[in-house]
Amino acid sequence: MDWLYAILALSSLIVIHEFGHYVCARIGGMHVDTFSVLGIGPVIVELFEYGGTRFVLSAIPFGAYVHIVGMEPEDDAEDPKLSPEDQRAIRVEKAAAAARAKEMGYADYRDRPLWARALALFGGPGANYLAAMVIAAGVFLGFGMPTQVQITSFSDDSGAQAAGLQAGDAFVRIGEQSVVGASPSLLLNEATSSYRGQTVDVTVRRGDQEITEPVVLASDGPALGVNLGVNFVRGPAGAAVAQGVRYPFIQTKIQLNGLWSMITGKTSGKVGGPVAIARTYKQSLALGLPQFLLFGALISTVLGMFNLLPLPALDGGRLLFLGVEAISRRKVSQTVEGWIHASGLLALLAFLLVVTVFDVKELVQDDPAQATPQAPASSVDDDAKPPEPPPAP
């Protein structure tokens, strides 16, 4: 049952992403002919139609997608490889679709102004960031705000464990830097990065006492070698909402710093796909409802962030082409852009397939009874090992 909750939670975040695209495309005057509210692949059930959009269920019950007419290259009626009958059929189909869209007041993606196309592309990531704000603010209002992170378990060769720190210890200071505050995971991450490869005094709270131990921080990989949980403290409602609004931007900074460290070789890391994320989602349930919800806010944030990266087939890659159009004042060939995005999509799918194979292999090899759940805060910390989210369909 925990796996079902995890898969549904992850799918819901992708549905939110696609809903953002749908709403913003409609605001921009575009024709969205299909919205699969659950699943990808061939349509198996048509639920209803609204405003010219078919709301459907698709064959593979994971994720969601929207089809914005004109965004992708479509069949070319002038293709010499097609028979005259096929060319005629394509012209008739396109003319009927154009007439229907015009009657409803919509236009193709390529026919809308640049601002409308940019809005449609930003809609998905924007919806994920907005969802992360709402989830985080709800957690901070209902359960309190995270002010400290504490050790839940240790990884192999942990410098913190070798120094005598224990599970349940809450971090107070790293050297002279306090790591207690509204964003303790960010504070801890920044503090440990300052002492990589060095021995530093680490102060923790154990019960009613503060204990300081010299800890050797790893120069590569997790600095402290710990998995982290969060201590929640109730505060003013205004502060909780404000912190919820800041939450996705704080996590974006941490994730981008971690990604850059991996790219430059400063730290090692492991990239995971949907299986790894669902697994960590499942493990977060063992830490309680606030941890489960905050992990959802984290994944929603990273889905939005990942899709804004300037890579082909992602929203950020499409926005890059709009930037070229804005500078050159001429549209990029739809055929050229389509080939680039198609090639990028194939590369992403191949990468995702390889990652998923490794995730499944690790899932089969690991003993579930020995799995240690990780809190959302640890998943963005220097000492965590979070999976990277998959690209949204």
C-alpha positions as CSV (number, residue, x, y, z in Angstrom):
1,M,0.0,0.0,0.0
2,D,2.9,2.4,0.7
3,W,4.1,1.9,-2.8
4,L,0.7,2.8,-4.1
5,Y,0.7,6.0,-2.1
6,A,4.2,6.9,-3.4
7,I,3.3,6.3,-7.0
8,L,0.0,8.2,-6.8
9,A,1.8,11.1,-5.1
10,L,4.5,11.3,-7.7
11,S,1.9,11.0,-10.5
12,S,-0.1,13.8,-9.0
13,L,2.9,16.1,-9.2
14,I,3.2,15.4,-12.9
15,V,-0.5,16.0,-13.4
16,I,-0.1,19.4,-11.7
17,H,2.8,20.2,-14.0
18,E,0.7,19.3,-17.1
19,F,-2.4,21.2,-15.7
20,G,-0.2,24.3,-15.5
21,H,0.6,23.9,-19.2
22,Y,-3.1,23.5,-20.0
23,V,-4.3,26.5,-18.1
24,C,-1.6,28.8,-19.4
25,A,-2.0,27.6,-23.0
26,R,-5.7,28.4,-22.7
27,I,-5.0,31.8,-21.3
28,G,-2.6,32.4,-24.3
29,G,-5.4,31.5,-26.7
30,M,-4.1,28.1,-27.8
31,H,-6.0,25.0,-28.8
32,V,-5.3,22.1,-26.4
33,D,-7.0,19.2,-28.0
34,T,-6.1,16.5,-25.4
35,F,-5.3,16.4,-21.7
36,S,-4.5,12.9,-20.4
37,V,-5.2,13.4,-16.7
38,L,-3.7,10.0,-15.9
39,G,-1.3,8.0,-18.0
40,I,0.8,8.3,-21.1
41,G,0.6,6.4,-24.4
42,P,-2.5,5.5,-26.4
43,V,-5.9,6.8,-25.2
44,I,-8.1,4.1,-23.7
45,V,-11.0,6.1,-22.1
46,E,-12.4,9.5,-23.0
47,L,-13.8,11.0,-19.8
48,F,-15.4,14.2,-21.1
49,E,-14.8,17.2,-23.4
50,Y,-14.6,20.8,-22.2
51,G,-13.7,23.9,-24.3
52,G,-12.6,21.7,-27.2
53,T,-10.2,19.7,-25.0
54,R,-10.7,15.9,-24.6
55,F,-10.0,14.8,-21.0
56,V,-8.8,11.2,-21.2
57,L,-7.1,8.2,-19.5
58,S,-4.2,6.6,-21.3
59,A,-2.7,3.1,-21.4
60,I,0.3,3.5,-19.2
61,P,-1.0,4.6,-15.8
62,F,1.8,6.9,-14.7
63,G,2.1,10.7,-15.2
64,A,0.0,12.8,-17.6
65,Y,0.4,14.9,-20.8
66,V,-1.3,17.7,-22.7
67,H,-1.2,18.1,-26.5
68,I,-1.1,21.8,-27.5
69,V,-1.9,21.9,-31.2
70,G,1.0,23.3,-33.3
71,M,3.7,22.8,-30.7
72,E,5.0,19.7,-32.4
73,P,5.6,19.2,-36.1
74,E,2.7,17.4,-37.7
75,D,2.1,15.5,-40.9
76,D,3.2,17.5,-43.9
77,A,0.7,17.4,-46.7
78,E,3.4,18.3,-49.2
79,D,5.6,15.3,-48.3
80,P,6.5,13.8,-51.7
81,K,6.7,10.3,-50.1
82,L,3.0,10.4,-49.4
83,S,0.4,9.3,-51.9
84,P,-2.0,11.9,-53.3
85,E,-4.8,10.4,-51.3
86,D,-2.8,10.7,-48.0
87,Q,-1.8,14.3,-48.9
88,R,-5.5,15.1,-49.6
89,A,-6.6,13.5,-46.3
90,I,-4.0,15.5,-44.3
91,R,-5.2,18.8,-45.9
92,V,-8.8,18.0,-45.1
93,E,-8.0,17.1,-41.5
94,K,-5.9,20.2,-40.9
95,A,-8.6,22.4,-42.5
96,A,-11.3,20.9,-40.3
97,A,-9.1,21.3,-37.2
98,A,-8.3,24.9,-38.1
99,A,-11.9,25.8,-38.7
100,R,-13.0,24.2,-35.4
101,A,-10.3,26.0,-33.5
102,K,-11.1,29.3,-35.1
103,E,-14.8,28.8,-34.3
104,M,-13.8,28.3,-30.6
105,G,-11.5,31.3,-30.7
106,Y,-8.3,29.4,-30.4
107,A,-5.1,29.3,-32.5
108,D,-2.1,27.0,-33.0
109,Y,0.9,27.3,-30.7
110,R,3.1,28.7,-33.6
111,D,0.5,31.3,-34.5
112,R,0.4,32.9,-31.0
113,P,2.7,35.8,-30.0
114,L,5.9,35.1,-28.2
115,W,4.6,36.1,-24.8
116,A,1.8,33.6,-25.0
117,R,4.1,30.7,-26.1
118,A,6.5,31.6,-23.2
119,L,3.6,31.6,-20.8
120,A,2.4,28.1,-22.0
121,L,5.9,26.8,-21.5
122,F,6.4,28.4,-18.0
123,G,3.0,27.1,-16.9
124,G,4.2,23.6,-16.1
125,P,7.2,24.5,-14.0
126,G,5.3,27.4,-12.5
127,A,2.5,25.0,-11.3
128,N,5.1,22.8,-9.7
129,Y,6.7,25.7,-7.8
130,L,3.3,27.0,-6.7
131,A,2.3,23.5,-5.5
132,A,5.6,23.3,-3.5
133,M,4.7,26.6,-1.9
134,V,1.2,25.5,-1.0
135,I,2.4,22.1,0.4
136,A,5.3,23.6,2.4
137,A,3.2,26.4,3.8
138,G,0.5,23.9,4.8
139,V,3.1,21.8,6.6
140,F,4.7,24.8,8.4
141,L,1.2,26.0,9.5
142,G,-0.1,22.6,10.6
143,F,3.0,21.0,12.1
144,G,5.5,23.8,12.6
145,M,8.6,25.1,10.8
146,P,11.8,23.1,10.5
147,T,14.4,24.8,12.8
148,Q,16.9,21.9,13.3
149,V,18.0,18.8,11.4
150,Q,18.9,15.7,13.4
151,I,20.7,12.5,12.6
152,T,18.5,9.5,11.8
153,S,21.2,7.1,10.7
154,F,24.8,6.9,9.4
155,S,26.3,5.9,6.1
156,D,29.4,3.8,5.7
157,D,32.7,5.4,6.8
158,S,30.8,8.3,8.6
159,G,33.1,10.8,10.1
160,A,30.3,11.9,12.4
161,Q,29.8,8.4,13.8
162,A,33.5,7.9,14.2
163,A,33.6,11.1,16.3
164,G,30.9,9.8,18.7
165,L,27.8,11.5,17.4
166,Q,24.6,9.5,17.8
167,A,21.3,9.0,16.0
168,G,18.9,11.6,17.4
169,D,21.5,14.3,17.8
170,A,20.3,17.7,16.5
171,F,22.9,19.9,14.8
172,V,23.5,23.3,16.4
173,R,26.8,24.6,15.0
174,I,29.5,23.6,12.5
175,G,32.6,25.4,13.6
176,E,31.4,28.9,14.4
177,Q,28.5,28.8,12.0
178,S,25.0,28.3,13.5
179,V,22.9,25.8,11.6
180,V,19.7,26.5,13.5
181,G,17.1,28.6,11.7
182,A,14.3,28.7,9.2
183,S,16.3,26.8,6.6
184,P,18.4,24.4,8.6
185,S,19.2,22.1,5.7
186,L,20.6,25.0,3.7
187,L,22.6,26.3,6.6
188,L,24.1,22.8,7.3
189,N,24.9,22.4,3.6
190,E,26.7,25.7,3.4
191,A,28.5,25.2,6.7
192,T,29.9,21.8,5.9
193,S,31.0,22.9,2.4
194,S,33.3,25.4,4.1
195,Y,35.2,22.7,5.9
196,R,35.6,19.9,3.3
197,G,38.6,17.7,4.1
198,Q,39.2,19.4,7.5
199,T,38.6,18.6,11.1
200,V,35.9,20.9,12.5
201,D,34.1,21.2,15.9
202,V,30.5,20.0,15.5
203,T,28.1,21.0,18.2
204,V,24.9,19.0,18.6
205,R,22.0,18.9,21.1
206,R,21.5,15.6,22.8
207,G,18.5,15.7,25.2
208,D,19.1,18.8,27.3
209,Q,22.8,19.0,26.7
210,E,25.0,20.5,24.0
211,I,27.9,18.3,23.0
212,T,30.9,19.4,20.8
213,E,33.1,16.8,19.0
214,P,35.9,17.2,16.5
215,V,34.6,15.7,13.2
216,V,36.7,14.9,10.1
217,L,34.6,16.0,7.1
218,A,35.0,14.0,3.9
219,S,36.6,15.9,1.0
220,D,34.4,14.0,-1.5
221,G,30.8,12.6,-1.2
222,P,28.7,13.2,1.9
223,A,30.7,15.4,4.2
224,L,29.3,14.1,7.5
225,G,28.1,10.7,6.4
226,V,24.7,11.0,7.9
227,N,21.0,10.8,7.0
228,L,18.9,13.6,8.4
229,G,15.5,14.2,9.9
230,V,13.7,17.5,10.7
231,N,12.6,19.0,14.0
232,F,9.4,21.1,13.6
233,V,8.6,24.1,15.9
234,R,5.4,26.0,15.7
235,G,5.7,29.7,15.1
236,P,3.6,32.7,13.8
237,A,1.3,31.9,10.9
238,G,2.7,34.8,8.9
239,A,6.2,33.5,9.3
240,A,5.1,29.9,8.3
241,V,3.4,31.1,5.1
242,A,6.4,33.3,4.2
243,Q,8.8,30.4,4.7
244,G,6.5,28.2,2.6
245,V,6.7,30.7,-0.2
246,R,10.5,30.7,0.0
247,Y,10.8,27.0,0.3
248,P,11.0,26.0,-3.4
249,F,13.6,28.7,-4.1
250,I,15.7,27.6,-1.2
251,Q,15.6,24.0,-2.4
252,T,16.4,25.1,-6.0
253,K,19.5,26.8,-4.8
254,I,20.6,23.7,-2.9
255,Q,19.8,21.4,-5.8
256,L,21.7,23.6,-8.4
257,N,24.7,23.8,-6.1
258,G,24.7,20.1,-5.7
259,L,24.3,19.5,-9.4
260,W,27.2,21.9,-10.2
261,S,29.4,20.1,-7.6
262,M,28.7,16.8,-9.3
263,I,29.4,18.2,-12.8
264,T,32.7,19.8,-11.7
265,G,33.7,16.7,-9.8
266,K,33.8,18.3,-6.4
267,T,31.4,15.7,-5.0
268,S,30.1,12.3,-6.2
269,G,26.5,11.5,-6.4
270,K,24.0,9.0,-7.8
271,V,21.2,9.8,-10.2
272,G,17.9,8.0,-9.8
273,G,14.7,7.7,-11.9
274,P,11.1,7.2,-11.1
275,V,11.7,3.9,-9.3
276,A,14.2,5.5,-6.9
277,I,12.0,8.5,-6.3
278,A,8.9,6.3,-5.6
279,R,11.1,4.2,-3.2
280,T,12.3,7.3,-1.3
281,Y,8.7,8.6,-1.3
282,K,7.6,5.3,0.3
283,Q,10.3,5.5,2.9
284,S,9.4,9.0,3.8
285,L,6.0,7.7,5.0
286,A,7.8,6.0,7.9
287,L,8.9,9.4,9.1
288,G,5.3,10.7,9.4
289,L,2.9,12.8,7.4
290,P,4.9,16.1,7.6
291,Q,8.0,14.4,6.2
292,F,6.0,12.7,3.4
293,L,4.4,16.0,2.4
294,L,7.6,18.0,2.5
295,F,9.3,15.3,0.3
296,G,6.4,15.9,-2.1
297,A,7.2,19.7,-2.0
298,L,10.8,18.9,-2.7
299,I,10.0,16.6,-5.7
300,S,7.6,19.2,-7.1
301,T,10.3,21.8,-6.8
302,V,12.8,19.7,-8.6
303,L,10.4,18.7,-11.3
304,G,9.9,22.4,-12.0
305,M,13.6,23.1,-11.8
306,F,14.6,20.2,-14.0
307,N,12.1,21.1,-16.7
308,L,13.5,24.6,-16.9
309,L,17.0,23.4,-17.7
310,P,17.9,24.5,-21.2
311,L,18.0,21.0,-22.7
312,P,16.2,19.8,-25.8
313,A,12.7,18.4,-25.3
314,L,12.3,20.1,-21.9
315,D,10.4,23.3,-21.3
316,G,13.7,25.2,-20.8
317,G,15.0,24.0,-24.2
318,R,11.8,25.3,-25.9
319,L,12.2,28.6,-24.0
320,L,15.7,28.8,-25.4
321,F,14.4,28.7,-28.9
322,L,11.9,31.5,-28.0
323,G,14.9,33.5,-26.8
324,V,16.6,33.0,-30.1
325,E,13.4,34.1,-31.8
326,A,13.2,37.2,-29.6
327,I,16.8,38.2,-30.4
328,S,16.8,37.4,-34.2
329,R,13.1,38.5,-34.6
330,R,12.4,35.5,-36.8
331,K,11.0,32.1,-36.0
332,V,13.2,29.0,-36.0
333,S,12.2,26.4,-38.5
334,Q,9.6,24.2,-36.9
335,T,11.2,21.2,-38.7
336,V,14.7,22.0,-37.3
337,E,13.4,22.6,-33.8
338,G,11.3,19.5,-34.0
339,W,14.3,17.3,-34.9
340,I,16.4,18.8,-32.1
341,H,13.7,18.2,-29.5
342,A,13.0,14.7,-30.8
343,S,16.7,13.8,-30.6
344,G,16.8,15.3,-27.1
345,L,13.8,13.3,-26.1
346,L,15.3,10.1,-27.3
347,A,18.5,10.8,-25.4
348,L,16.5,11.5,-22.2
349,L,14.4,8.4,-22.6
350,A,17.6,6.3,-23.1
351,F,19.2,7.8,-20.1
352,L,16.0,7.3,-18.0
353,L,15.9,3.6,-19.1
354,V,19.5,3.0,-18.0
355,V,18.9,4.7,-14.7
356,T,15.7,2.8,-14.1
357,V,17.4,-0.5,-14.8
358,F,20.0,0.3,-12.1
359,D,17.2,1.5,-9.7
360,V,15.4,-1.8,-10.1
361,K,18.6,-3.8,-9.7
362,E,19.3,-2.0,-6.5
363,L,15.7,-2.4,-5.3
364,V,15.9,-6.2,-5.8
365,Q,19.4,-6.5,-4.2
366,D,18.6,-4.4,-1.1
367,D,16.9,-6.0,1.9
368,P,13.8,-3.9,2.5
369,A,14.1,-4.5,6.2
370,Q,17.4,-2.8,6.3
371,A,16.3,0.3,4.3
372,T,16.7,3.5,6.2
373,P,14.1,6.1,5.3
374,Q,15.5,9.6,4.6
375,A,13.7,12.9,5.5
376,P,13.0,15.5,2.9
377,A,15.5,17.9,4.5
378,S,18.3,15.3,4.1
379,S,17.5,14.9,0.5
380,V,18.7,18.4,-0.3
381,D,21.6,18.3,2.1
382,D,25.3,17.7,1.4
383,D,25.0,14.5,3.5
384,A,22.1,13.0,1.7
385,K,21.8,10.8,-1.3
386,P,18.6,11.8,-3.1
387,P,17.4,10.5,-6.4
388,E,17.0,13.0,-9.2
389,P,13.5,13.3,-10.5
390,P,12.6,12.2,-14.0
391,P,11.6,14.6,-16.7
392,A,7.9,15.2,-16.7
393,P,6.2,13.8,-19.8
